């Protein structure tokens, strides 16, 4: 039997940061990470293996962060957690005794077993295993006609990357828009139009009836009877928490199968923490279940777990996820954080909007310039920022991070209108048209117009 102070199951973002944060917080304790793969894939980089990197070896999270922090790393498969004896058993016949345990077992792809033919050869769910993804790479390269089922981030990104290889690509989405959970219609229309202009066939409000073939996939049949020729199908219907070990150990799960945790990521067992995709998520604004599974959220939770594993040292209120997203589709970046306008309406928020369009460099004649479009949504009475959506060049990826912090801190339209920015012609929008300031001012102006009715000056 091996003994360790902190044992972490899982070696992706949640597992790595739980271990390295604990090392910084508690100094010379014994820390062990167990993971079931020799190498760990960058999860958000998986689609880019196929059209950009062309190799899984270029999408690996290095082990240096763990090894340099003197953290023991074991490549093994955990088979059982026993909270009563505080032990973990593995396929390699090892038994680990722990004082504190972090479960960071991630998620598994949703397999649509209700679709006939889902188990045919070349019908591919996305697993985060390098050997598996190498096989997928061979299949993608050999294919001519690909169908992607699911229009979320993974589906959109896979469709783009496979199209870059010159393949025939069709994306099928059941909802009325791709990426509808993150963006409102003006942004989803822009994304879909970009995909269509670049040769991707996008079918929304479309249901798959069956996947057809004898041994290998040959076509995808739609509910309306149409058939799309396919020698490759990517299943991108989302993911679900991988909480099998926790459930078998008697740790409480919610109705969706995610591990129930408190604001310090503690489970129903006070010596067991859970972070990342396997742990439940709550909406920042409503406290409702919010199944938004992101590496960035896992990173935040892991820092909380690592810092508070043995003592509550980082006293904070983890109010939940604000669902911050970013992606890049055919050269244009799209990002969002917080509530969409449709979600705000659904939850009963009264909002004011501020929208603005400008250039990401000044003057706009500079090479490499892209147009930025931004939409901010504020609570009508308090002016507190509820949500943001933005498209443009690469700078959008960091602008949304500013807005993510603003949402978490309850920043108002007035504060965002006057917050101070560093600008430069080659790298930012103009100081007289900085998108956050300008959109916030437009929201204030919209609110003021109602107050001005009947005003005598």
C-alpha positions in Angstrom: 0.0 0.0 0.0 1.2 3.5 -0.9 0.4 6.5 1.3 -0.1 10.1 0.1 -1.4 13.2 1.7 -3.4 14.4 -1.4 -4.5 12.0 -4.1 -5.9 13.4 -7.4 -7.7 11.1 -9.8 -7.5 12.7 -13.3 -4.7 14.4 -15.2 -6.3 17.1 -17.3 -6.9 20.8 -16.4 -8.8 20.0 -13.1 -6.4 17.4 -11.9 -3.2 19.2 -12.8 -4.2 22.5 -11.2 -5.6 20.8 -8.1 -2.2 19.2 -7.5 0.0 22.2 -8.4 -2.1 24.6 -6.4 -2.0 22.3 -3.3 1.8 22.2 -3.7 1.9 26.0 -3.5 -0.6 26.3 -0.7 0.8 23.5 1.6 4.4 23.2 0.7 6.2 19.9 1.4 3.2 17.5 1.5 3.1 14.3 -0.5 0.9 14.6 -3.6 0.0 11.9 -6.1 -1.8 12.2 -9.4 -3.3 9.1 -11.1 -4.4 9.2 -14.7 -5.3 6.6 -17.2 -3.4 7.9 -20.3 0.3 8.2 -21.0 -0.2 11.6 -22.5 -2.9 14.2 -21.9 -4.6 16.0 -24.8 -5.4 19.7 -24.7 -9.2 19.2 -24.6 -10.2 22.3 -26.5 -7.4 21.7 -29.0 -8.8 18.3 -30.2 -10.7 19.6 -33.3 -7.5 21.4 -34.4 -5.6 18.1 -34.6 -7.4 17.5 -37.9 -7.3 20.6 -40.0 -4.4 22.6 -38.5 -1.9 20.6 -36.4 -2.2 17.2 -38.3 -0.8 15.4 -35.3 -1.9 14.5 -31.8 1.7 15.0 -30.6 1.3 18.7 -31.2 -1.8 18.8 -28.9 -0.3 17.5 -25.6 -0.3 19.1 -22.2 3.3 18.7 -20.9 4.0 16.9 -17.6 6.7 19.4 -16.6 4.3 21.4 -14.4 3.6 18.3 -12.3 7.1 16.8 -12.3 8.8 20.2 -11.6 6.5 20.5 -8.5 7.7 17.1 -7.2 4.3 15.5 -7.7 4.1 11.8 -8.1 2.5 10.7 -11.4 1.0 7.2 -11.9 -0.3 6.0 -15.2 -3.0 3.6 -14.1 -6.8 3.2 -14.1 -8.6 3.7 -10.8 -11.2 0.9 -10.2 -12.6 1.7 -6.8 -12.7 4.5 -4.2 -13.4 3.4 -0.6 -14.2 6.5 1.5 -14.4 4.5 4.8 -10.8 3.3 4.6 -9.7 6.3 2.6 -8.2 4.1 -0.1 -8.2 3.9 -3.9 -7.6 0.7 -5.8 -6.3 0.5 -9.4 -6.1 -1.9 -12.3 -2.4 -2.2 -11.7 -3.1 -3.8 -8.3 -2.0 -0.8 -6.4 -3.7 0.5 -3.2 -3.3 4.2 -2.3 -4.1 5.5 1.1 -5.0 9.2 1.1 -5.8 11.9 3.6 -7.7 14.1 1.1 -8.9 13.1 -2.4 -9.8 15.2 -5.5 -11.9 13.5 -8.2 -11.2 15.1 -11.5 -12.5 12.4 -13.8 -13.9 14.7 -16.5 -16.6 13.8 -18.9 -17.7 11.3 -21.6 -19.2 12.0 -25.0 -23.0 11.5 -25.3 -23.7 8.6 -27.6 -27.1 8.9 -29.3 -28.2 5.2 -28.9 -31.7 6.2 -30.0 -30.3 6.7 -33.5 -30.1 3.5 -35.5 -26.6 3.0 -36.9 -24.8 5.0 -34.1 -22.5 2.0 -33.6 -21.4 1.6 -37.3 -17.7 1.8 -38.2 -16.6 5.4 -38.9 -19.3 6.9 -36.7 -17.0 8.7 -34.2 -17.6 10.1 -30.8 -14.8 12.3 -29.5 -12.7 10.7 -26.7 -9.8 12.4 -25.1 -7.4 9.5 -25.7 -4.3 10.0 -27.9 -4.3 6.5 -29.4 -8.0 6.8 -30.2 -7.6 10.2 -31.7 -4.7 9.0 -33.9 -7.2 6.4 -35.3 -9.7 9.2 -35.9 -7.0 11.2 -37.7 -6.5 8.3 -40.2 -10.2 8.1 -40.7 -10.6 11.8 -41.3 -7.8 11.9 -43.8 -9.3 9.0 -45.7 -12.8 10.4 -45.8 -14.4 12.4 -48.6 -17.9 13.1 -47.2 -18.3 14.0 -43.6 -21.4 14.7 -41.5 -21.1 16.3 -38.1 -24.1 15.8 -35.9 -24.4 18.6 -33.4 -23.9 22.4 -33.7 -22.3 23.2 -30.5 -18.7 24.4 -30.2 -17.1 21.0 -30.9 -19.4 20.4 -33.8 -18.8 23.8 -35.4 -15.0 23.5 -34.9 -14.8 20.0 -36.3 -16.9 21.0 -39.3 -14.5 23.9 -40.0 -11.3 21.9 -39.5 -12.5 19.0 -41.7 -13.5 21.5 -44.4 -10.0 23.0 -44.4 -8.9 19.5 -45.6 -11.1 20.0 -48.7 -13.7 17.4 -47.7 -17.4 17.7 -48.3 -18.9 18.6 -44.9 -22.5 18.8 -43.7 -23.4 20.0 -40.1 -26.8 18.9 -38.8 -28.3 20.7 -35.8 -31.6 19.9 -34.2 -32.1 23.4 -32.8 -32.9 26.5 -34.9 -29.3 27.8 -34.7 -25.8 26.6 -34.1 -24.2 27.8 -30.8 -27.6 28.9 -29.7 -26.8 28.4 -26.0 -24.0 30.9 -26.1 -25.1 33.5 -28.6 -28.2 35.4 -29.7 -29.5 35.3 -33.3 -27.4 38.1 -34.8 -24.2 36.3 -33.8 -25.4 32.7 -34.7 -26.5 34.0 -38.1 -23.0 35.5 -38.7 -21.3 32.2 -37.7 -23.6 30.1 -39.9 -23.2 32.5 -42.9 -19.4 32.3 -42.5 -19.6 28.5 -42.5 -21.8 28.4 -45.6 -19.6 30.9 -47.5 -16.7 28.6 -46.8 -18.4 25.5 -48.2 -20.0 23.9 -45.1 -23.6 22.8 -45.6 -25.4 23.8 -42.4 -28.8 22.2 -41.7 -30.6 23.6 -38.6 -34.0 22.5 -37.3 -33.0 19.2 -38.7 -33.4 15.8 -37.0 -31.3 12.7 -37.9 -33.5 9.7 -38.3 -30.8 7.0 -38.9 -27.2 6.4 -39.8 -27.2 4.0 -42.7 -24.7 1.3 -43.7 -23.9 -2.4 -43.4 -20.6 -2.4 -41.5 -19.4 1.1 -42.3 -21.4 4.3 -42.5 -22.6 5.1 -46.0 -25.2 7.8 -45.4 -27.1 9.8 -42.9 -30.9 9.8 -43.2 -32.9 12.8 -42.1 -36.4 12.8 -40.6 -37.7 14.3 -43.9 -36.4 11.4 -45.8 -33.4 13.1 -47.4 -30.1 11.1 -47.3 -26.7 12.7 -47.1 -23.8 10.6 -48.4 -21.2 10.0 -45.7 -18.2 7.9 -45.1 -17.5 9.6 -41.8 -19.8 10.8 -39.0 -18.7 12.9 -36.1 -20.9 12.7 -33.1 -20.8 16.1 -31.4 -24.0 16.0 -29.2 -22.2 17.2 -26.1 -20.7 15.4 -23.1 -21.9 14.1 -19.7 -20.2 13.9 -16.3 -17.9 10.9 -15.7 -18.9 10.2 -12.1 -19.0 6.4 -12.1 -16.3 6.0 -9.5 -17.9 8.6 -7.2 -21.4 7.0 -7.5 -20.0 3.5 -6.7 -18.3 5.0 -3.6 -21.6 6.4 -2.3 -20.8 10.0 -3.0 -24.0 11.9 -3.8 -24.8 12.9 -7.4 -27.4 15.3 -8.7 -30.2 14.3 -11.1 -27.9 14.9 -14.1 -25.3 12.5 -12.8 -22.8 15.1 -11.7 -21.1 15.0 -8.3 -22.8 17.4 -5.8 -20.3 19.9 -4.4 -20.4 23.0 -2.2 -18.8 26.3 -2.9 -15.4 24.9 -1.8 -15.9 21.9 -4.2 -16.4 19.5 -1.2 -18.6 16.5 -1.9 -20.9 14.7 0.5 -17.7 13.2 2.0 -15.8 16.1 3.6 -12.4 14.5 2.7 -13.3 14.2 -1.0 -13.4 17.1 -3.4 -14.6 17.1 -7.0 -13.7 19.5 -9.8 -14.2 19.9 -13.5 -16.7 18.2 -15.8 -17.6 15.5 -13.3 -18.8 18.0 -10.7 -22.1 19.9 -10.8 -22.3 23.5 -12.0 -24.6 26.2 -10.9 -25.7 29.3 -12.9 -24.0 32.4 -11.6 -27.3 34.4 -11.8 -30.0 32.0 -10.8 -28.3 29.1 -8.9 -30.0 26.6 -11.2 -28.2 23.6 -12.6 -26.0 24.8 -15.5 -24.3 21.9 -17.4 -21.6 24.0 -18.9 -18.5 21.8 -19.0 -15.4 23.9 -19.8 -11.7 23.5 -19.1 -11.6 27.1 -17.8 -14.3 26.4 -15.3 -12.4 23.3 -14.2 -9.3 25.4 -13.7 -11.1 27.8 -11.4 -12.6 25.0 -9.4 -9.2 23.2 -9.2 -7.6 26.2 -7.6 -10.3 26.3 -5.0 -9.9 22.6 -4.2 -6.1 22.7 -4.1 -6.0 25.7 -1.9 -8.7 24.5 0.5 -7.9 20.7 0.6 -6.7 20.7 4.2 -7.9 24.1 5.5 -10.3 26.7 4.2 -7.6 29.1 3.3 -9.2 30.7 0.3 -12.5 32.0 1.7 -14.7 32.9 -1.2 -18.2 32.7 -2.6 -18.2 30.4 -5.6 -21.4 31.8 -7.1 -21.3 29.5 -10.1 -20.4 29.5 -13.8 -21.0 32.5 -16.0 -20.5 30.3 -19.1 -17.6 32.2 -20.7 -16.9 30.9 -24.2 -14.6 31.7 -27.2 -14.0 30.1 -30.6 -12.6 30.9 -34.0 -14.4 30.0 -37.2 -12.8 30.7 -40.6 -10.6 33.5 -39.4 -13.1 35.3 -37.2 -13.3 35.1 -33.4 -16.6 34.8 -31.5 -16.9 35.0 -27.7 -19.6 35.3 -25.1 -20.0 35.4 -21.3 -23.0 35.5 -19.0 -26.7 35.5 -20.1 -27.8 35.7 -23.7 -30.7 38.1 -24.3 -33.1 35.1 -24.9 -32.0 33.5 -21.6 -32.4 36.7 -19.7 -35.9 37.1 -21.0 -36.6 33.4 -20.1 -35.4 34.0 -16.5 -37.5 37.2 -16.2 -34.7 39.8 -16.2 -35.6 43.3 -17.4 -32.7 44.4 -19.5 -31.2 47.3 -21.5 -28.9 46.6 -24.4 -25.8 48.4 -25.7 -24.4 47.5 -29.1 -21.5 49.0 -31.0 -19.4 48.3 -34.1 -15.9 49.5 -34.6 -12.5 48.5 -36.0 -9.9 46.6 -33.8 -7.1 49.0 -34.9 -6.9 52.7 -35.6 -7.0 54.0 -38.2 -9.1 51.3 -39.9 -6.8 51.4 -42.9 -4.1 49.5 -41.0 -3.3 46.0 -42.4 -4.9 43.1 -40.6 -7.8 45.1 -39.3 -11.0 43.4 -38.4 -14.5 44.8 -37.6 -15.6 44.3 -34.0 -19.3 43.9 -33.1 -20.2 43.9 -29.5 -23.5 43.5 -27.6 -23.8 44.1 -23.8 -26.8 43.4 -21.7 -27.5 45.1 -18.4 -30.1 44.8 -15.7 -32.5 47.7 -16.4 -32.8 49.2 -12.9 -29.3 48.5 -11.4 -27.3 48.7 -14.6 -25.3 45.6 -13.6 -23.8 43.7 -16.5 -25.5 40.4 -17.2 -24.1 39.2 -20.4 -21.8 40.0 -23.3 -21.3 38.8 -26.9 -18.6 39.9 -29.3 -17.1 39.0 -32.6 -14.0 40.2 -34.4 -10.2 39.6 -34.6 -8.0 37.8 -32.1 -8.3 40.6 -29.5 -11.9 39.4 -28.9 -10.5 36.5 -26.9 -9.1 38.8 -24.2 -11.8 41.4 -24.4 -14.3 38.7 -23.3 -12.1 37.9 -20.3 -12.4 41.6 -19.2 -16.1 41.3 -19.5 -16.1 38.0 -17.7 -14.5 39.7 -14.7 -16.9 42.6 -15.0 -19.8 40.2 -14.7 -18.3 38.4 -11.7 -17.7 41.7 -9.9 -21.1 43.2 -10.7 -19.8 46.0 -12.8 -22.4 48.5 -14.1 -22.9 50.3 -17.4 -21.6 53.5 -15.8 -18.4 51.8 -14.6 -17.8 50.1 -18.0 -18.4 53.4 -19.8 -15.7 55.1 -17.9 -13.2 52.4 -17.2 -9.7 53.3 -18.3 -8.1 51.4 -21.1 -4.6 51.2 -22.7 -4.9 51.7 -26.5 -2.4 51.6 -29.3 -3.0 51.9 -33.1 -1.5 48.6 -34.0 -3.2 46.4 -31.3 -6.5 48.0 -30.1 -9.5 49.9 -31.1 -9.4 53.7 -30.9 -9.8 55.3 -27.4 -12.7 57.3 -28.7 -14.4 54.1 -29.9 -13.2 51.4 -27.5 -16.0 48.7 -27.9 -16.7 48.1 -24.2 -16.9 51.8 -23.3 -19.0 52.6 -26.4 -21.5 49.7 -26.0 -21.9 50.6 -22.3 -22.6 54.3 -23.3 -25.2 53.2 -25.8 -27.0 51.2 -23.2 -27.0 54.2 -20.9 -28.2 56.4 -23.8 -31.1 53.9 -24.4 -32.1 54.2 -20.8 -31.8 58.0 -20.7 -34.0 58.4 -23.7 -36.9 57.1 -21.7 -36.1 59.4 -18.8 -35.9 62.4 -21.2 -39.5 62.2 -22.3 -41.3 65.3 -21.0 -38.1 66.7 -19.6 -37.8 70.5 -19.9 -34.3 72.0 -20.0 
